[in-house]
Amino acid sequence: MKLEARRGGWTGGPAVADVPAVAVLEVSGAVLEWTVDDPDGAAAPRMTVTDVAAADWLWRVVGPASHAALVSGAELAEVDLLPEALAPLRRLAIGYWLRRWWPESSRDGIARLDPALLDGELALLVGSAQEFFTEDTLDSDVEGLLAPHRTALSALERGGDPRVVEVVRACVDLADDSGVWADDLASAPIHAAVGRREDYALAAGRDGERSRGAIAGGVASVDWLAVPPRTFDAAEHTVDWSVEAADASVFATVRVALTDGASAAGVPVRLQAGAASATGVLDGNGTAALPLVNSDGDELTEIQAWDHGWSTTTVLVGPGRPDTAEAAALRDRIRDFARTRLAQPGPDAYLAEIVAAESDY
């Protein structure tokens, strides 16, 4: 790999995919990026070194000679990466990617990853890679990973799976060393929510559901970049919209499929159809009833609604941009990647993925 000096640091490596197909890890003094489905895996990172002094781990992944060249301030350095040293870093990056972008979907049959188990595994990996986190970074926060999950990890331990029990007990030791939990895990009440397939399906709603007598209706998709993680079902066409009239008012009803146990309360939603529009926020169940107005801000009448052309209607969930074919293709690519990880767990698989794949989903 060629590393080029830029603004007091170094950058080099292959171009990576756009979000959400890129896994990112911030270590001390540097940011590492990988395209998640790159067959070259750990051997093909994009590396941006922002602080050579803070990146005192660099010799571990480029070797002492290349590290010396970088420290000396050469304008251009050719380095040979050590894939075995990069492998645990890429696995960490993939783990953080799973937290943010895993395309959980009842409709597409992509199983939910247990967030407590995944965060516990990540905390253990961060704890075992402290030589790369000599300074605090966004991805070095062991306490932040463990703190919300004391009760959920206790419930997982009582489930009896020996692989999970091993992870949970290691998390307890790490939390004890870090002072994360004030009291013993074993004393925590067991009331963690455990999703059931039938509950999940109910949360998702019915495809194409429309109110009786609707003036118009259709479906749309959620832009993953515009919404909070672990909230919306990651399938396509999970947004059902309809235009209805009642009591001399015309309004748009929007229903968005959610993941198990999630709340969409407060997420912005906007429907646009030419000069007619409706704006508001979703409730906790992913539903909104929005008054329709014209370009002057006046309420649409029922006669106007029947005469209006609704074929160009778009629905935006979150403060996002109009959806594109390219974005939809990238989402398809990510769903394929997730299915492959579940069907054929590799050496970098997390136990959370393996347990999800084994579940009767």
C-alpha positions in Angstrom: 0.0 0.0 0.0 1.2 3.5 -0.8 0.7 6.0 2.0 0.8 9.7 1.0 1.5 12.5 3.4 -1.5 14.9 3.8 -2.1 17.7 6.3 0.2 16.4 8.9 -0.9 12.8 8.5 -1.0 9.9 6.0 -3.7 8.4 3.8 -3.8 5.5 1.4 -5.5 2.3 0.4 -8.3 1.4 -2.0 -11.4 3.5 -2.4 -14.2 2.2 -0.2 -17.9 1.9 -0.8 -20.4 4.5 0.2 -22.3 4.4 3.5 -23.9 2.0 4.5 -21.5 -0.5 2.8 -18.5 0.7 4.6 -17.2 -0.4 8.1 -15.3 2.2 10.0 -13.1 2.0 13.1 -11.5 4.9 14.9 -8.3 3.9 16.7 -5.8 6.2 18.4 -4.5 8.6 15.8 -6.2 7.0 12.7 -9.4 5.9 11.0 -9.6 2.6 9.2 -12.3 1.8 6.6 -13.3 -1.4 4.8 -15.9 -2.1 2.2 -18.0 -4.7 4.1 -18.4 -7.2 1.3 -14.9 -6.8 -0.2 -13.5 -10.4 -0.7 -10.0 -9.2 0.2 -11.3 -8.6 3.8 -8.8 -7.3 6.3 -6.0 -7.0 3.7 -7.8 -4.1 1.9 -8.3 -1.2 4.3 -8.4 2.5 3.6 -6.2 4.0 6.2 -6.1 7.7 7.3 -3.5 8.5 9.9 -4.3 11.8 11.5 -1.7 11.8 14.3 1.4 9.8 13.8 2.5 10.2 17.4 -0.8 9.0 18.8 -0.8 6.0 16.4 2.0 4.3 18.2 0.4 0.9 17.3 1.2 1.5 13.6 4.3 -0.6 13.6 2.1 -3.6 14.5 0.3 -3.4 11.1 3.0 -2.1 8.8 6.2 -3.5 10.5 9.0 -1.6 12.2 10.8 -0.5 9.0 7.7 1.1 7.4 6.8 2.7 10.7 10.2 4.3 10.9 9.7 5.7 7.4 6.4 7.2 8.4 7.7 8.7 11.6 10.6 10.3 9.7 8.2 12.4 7.7 8.7 11.0 4.2 6.3 12.4 1.6 5.4 9.0 0.2 5.9 5.6 1.8 5.3 2.1 0.4 4.2 -0.2 3.2 3.4 -3.9 3.4 0.4 -4.4 5.6 0.2 -7.4 7.9 -3.3 -8.9 7.4 -3.0 -11.0 10.6 -2.6 -7.8 12.6 -5.4 -6.1 10.8 -7.9 -9.0 11.1 -9.1 -8.2 14.7 -9.4 -4.5 13.8 -11.6 -5.3 10.8 -13.7 -7.6 12.9 -14.2 -4.7 15.4 -15.2 -2.4 12.5 -17.7 -5.0 11.2 -19.1 -5.3 14.7 -19.8 -1.6 14.9 -21.2 -1.8 11.4 -23.6 -4.5 12.6 -24.8 -2.2 15.4 -25.7 0.5 13.0 -26.5 -1.0 9.7 -27.6 -4.7 10.2 -30.8 -4.9 7.9 -33.1 -6.6 10.4 -36.3 -7.5 8.6 -39.3 -9.5 9.4 -40.5 -9.3 5.8 -37.2 -10.3 4.3 -36.5 -13.0 6.9 -33.2 -11.3 8.1 -33.1 -12.2 11.8 -32.6 -9.7 14.6 -29.2 -9.6 16.3 -29.5 -9.5 20.1 -28.1 -6.0 20.9 -26.9 -6.9 24.4 -25.0 -10.0 23.2 -23.5 -8.0 20.3 -22.5 -5.1 22.5 -21.0 -7.5 25.0 -18.9 -9.1 22.4 -17.7 -5.7 21.1 -16.8 -4.6 24.6 -14.7 -7.7 25.1 -12.9 -7.1 21.7 -12.2 -3.5 22.6 -10.9 -4.6 26.0 -8.5 -7.0 24.3 -7.3 -4.4 21.8 -6.2 -1.6 24.2 -2.9 -1.2 22.4 -4.9 0.4 19.6 -6.9 2.6 22.0 -4.2 4.4 24.1 -6.3 7.5 23.6 -10.1 7.7 23.8 -11.9 7.4 20.5 -15.5 7.0 19.5 -15.0 3.3 19.3 -13.0 2.7 22.5 -15.9 3.2 25.0 -16.2 -0.1 26.8 -18.5 1.4 29.5 -20.8 2.8 26.9 -21.2 -0.7 25.3 -21.9 -2.5 28.6 -23.8 0.0 30.7 -27.2 -0.3 29.1 -27.3 -4.2 29.1 -26.9 -5.4 32.7 -30.4 -6.8 32.9 -30.5 -8.1 29.4 -27.1 -9.9 29.8 -28.4 -11.5 33.0 -31.4 -12.8 31.1 -29.2 -14.2 28.4 -27.0 -16.0 31.0 -30.0 -17.7 32.4 -30.9 -18.9 29.0 -28.3 -21.5 29.5 -26.5 -21.5 26.1 -22.9 -22.2 27.2 -21.4 -20.0 24.4 -23.5 -17.1 25.6 -22.8 -17.8 29.2 -19.1 -17.6 28.5 -19.5 -14.2 26.9 -21.7 -12.9 29.7 -19.4 -14.0 32.4 -16.5 -12.4 30.6 -18.5 -9.2 30.3 -19.2 -9.3 34.1 -15.5 -9.5 34.8 -14.8 -6.6 32.4 -17.6 -4.5 33.8 -16.2 -5.2 37.3 -12.7 -4.1 36.3 -14.1 -1.0 34.6 -16.6 -0.1 37.4 -19.5 -0.1 34.9 -22.2 -1.6 37.1 -22.8 -0.5 40.6 -23.9 -3.9 41.9 -23.5 -7.6 40.9 -25.1 -8.7 37.7 -26.6 -11.8 39.3 -28.8 -9.5 41.5 -30.4 -7.9 38.5 -34.2 -8.6 37.9 -35.0 -10.6 34.9 -37.4 -8.6 32.8 -35.4 -8.0 29.6 -37.7 -7.9 26.5 -37.2 -10.9 24.3 -38.7 -10.5 20.9 -41.0 -13.3 19.5 -41.5 -13.9 15.8 -45.2 -13.5 16.1 -44.9 -10.2 17.9 -42.4 -9.0 15.3 -44.8 -9.8 12.5 -47.5 -7.8 14.1 -45.3 -4.8 14.5 -44.5 -4.9 10.8 -48.1 -4.6 9.7 -49.6 -5.9 6.5 -48.2 -5.3 3.1 -50.2 -2.8 1.1 -52.7 -2.2 3.8 -55.1 0.7 2.8 -58.1 2.2 4.4 -61.5 1.3 2.8 -62.5 4.0 0.3 -59.2 5.7 0.1 -58.8 8.3 -2.6 -55.3 7.1 -3.5 -52.6 5.0 -2.0 -49.3 3.3 -2.6 -46.0 2.2 -1.1 -42.5 3.7 -0.6 -39.2 2.7 1.0 -37.2 4.0 3.9 -33.8 5.7 3.3 -31.6 4.0 5.9 -29.3 7.0 6.1 -32.2 9.3 7.3 -33.5 7.3 10.2 -32.3 6.0 13.6 -30.8 2.5 13.7 -32.7 -0.6 14.8 -36.0 1.2 14.3 -37.5 0.4 10.9 -37.9 -2.9 9.1 -35.1 -2.9 6.5 -37.1 -4.4 3.6 -38.2 -2.4 0.6 -41.7 -1.0 0.3 -42.3 -0.9 4.0 -44.1 2.5 3.9 -47.8 2.3 3.1 -49.5 5.6 2.4 -53.1 6.5 1.6 -55.1 9.7 1.0 -58.5 9.7 2.7 -61.4 12.0 3.3 -63.5 12.2 6.5 -65.6 14.8 8.1 -64.9 17.3 5.3 -61.1 17.0 5.8 -58.6 15.3 3.6 -55.5 13.7 5.1 -52.7 11.4 4.3 -52.2 8.3 6.5 -48.7 6.9 6.6 -47.7 3.5 8.2 -44.1 2.4 8.4 -43.1 -1.2 9.4 -40.9 -1.2 12.6 -38.5 -3.7 14.0 -39.4 -5.7 17.1 -40.0 -3.5 20.1 -38.9 -0.3 18.4 -40.6 3.1 18.7 -40.7 5.6 15.8 -42.1 8.4 17.9 -41.0 11.8 16.7 -39.4 10.7 13.4 -40.3 13.3 10.7 -42.4 12.2 7.7 -43.4 14.1 4.6 -45.7 13.2 1.7 -45.4 15.2 -1.5 -47.5 14.9 -4.7 -47.1 17.8 -7.0 -48.6 20.9 -5.3 -50.1 18.8 -2.5 -48.1 17.9 0.6 -48.4 16.8 4.2 -45.8 17.0 6.9 -45.7 15.7 10.5 -44.1 13.1 12.7 -44.7 9.4 13.3 -46.1 8.1 16.5 -44.5 5.2 18.4 -46.2 2.6 16.2 -44.9 4.1 13.0 -48.1 5.8 12.0 -49.1 9.3 11.2 -52.3 11.1 10.0 -51.3 14.3 8.2 -53.5 17.1 7.0 -53.0 17.7 3.3 -52.5 21.2 2.0 -51.9 22.8 -1.4 -49.0 25.0 -2.4 -50.6 28.1 -0.7 -50.9 26.2 2.6 -54.6 25.9 2.3 -56.3 22.6 3.3 -57.1 20.4 0.4 -60.8 19.8 -0.2 -62.2 16.4 -1.0 -63.1 17.5 -4.6 -59.6 18.7 -5.1 -58.2 15.5 -3.7 -60.3 13.4 -6.1 -59.2 15.5 -9.1 -55.5 15.5 -8.1 -52.9 13.3 -9.7 -51.3 11.1 -7.1 -49.1 9.0 -9.4 -45.9 11.0 -8.6 -46.4 10.8 -4.8 -43.2 10.4 -2.7 -43.0 9.8 1.0 -39.8 10.7 2.9 -39.3 9.2 6.4 -36.7 11.1 8.4 -35.0 14.3 7.4 -33.8 12.7 4.3 -33.4 13.2 0.5 -35.6 11.6 -2.2 -34.8 7.9 -2.7 -32.8 6.9 -5.7 -32.3 3.7 -7.7 -28.7 3.7 -6.6 -29.6 3.8 -2.9 -32.1 1.0 -3.4 -29.5 -1.1 -5.1 -27.1 -0.5 -2.3 -29.7 -1.6 0.2 -30.2 -4.8 -1.8 -26.5 -5.4 -1.7 -26.4 -5.0 2.1 -29.3 -7.4 2.5 -27.5 -10.0 0.4 -24.4 -9.5 2.5 -26.4 -10.1 5.7 -28.0 -13.2 4.3 -24.6 -14.6 3.4 -23.2 -13.9 6.9 -26.2 -15.7 8.4 -26.1 -18.7 6.0 -22.3 -19.1 6.0 -20.7 -17.7 9.2 -17.1 -17.0 8.6 -14.2 -16.7 11.0 -15.1 -13.1 11.8 -18.7 -13.9 12.7 -20.1 -12.7 16.0 -21.9 -15.1 18.3 -24.9 -12.8 18.0 -25.0 -13.6 14.3 -24.6 -17.4 14.9 -27.3 -17.4 17.5 -29.6 -15.5 15.2 -29.0 -17.9 12.3 -29.7 -20.8 14.6 -33.0 -19.4 15.9 -36.3 -20.6 14.6 -37.0 -17.2 13.0 
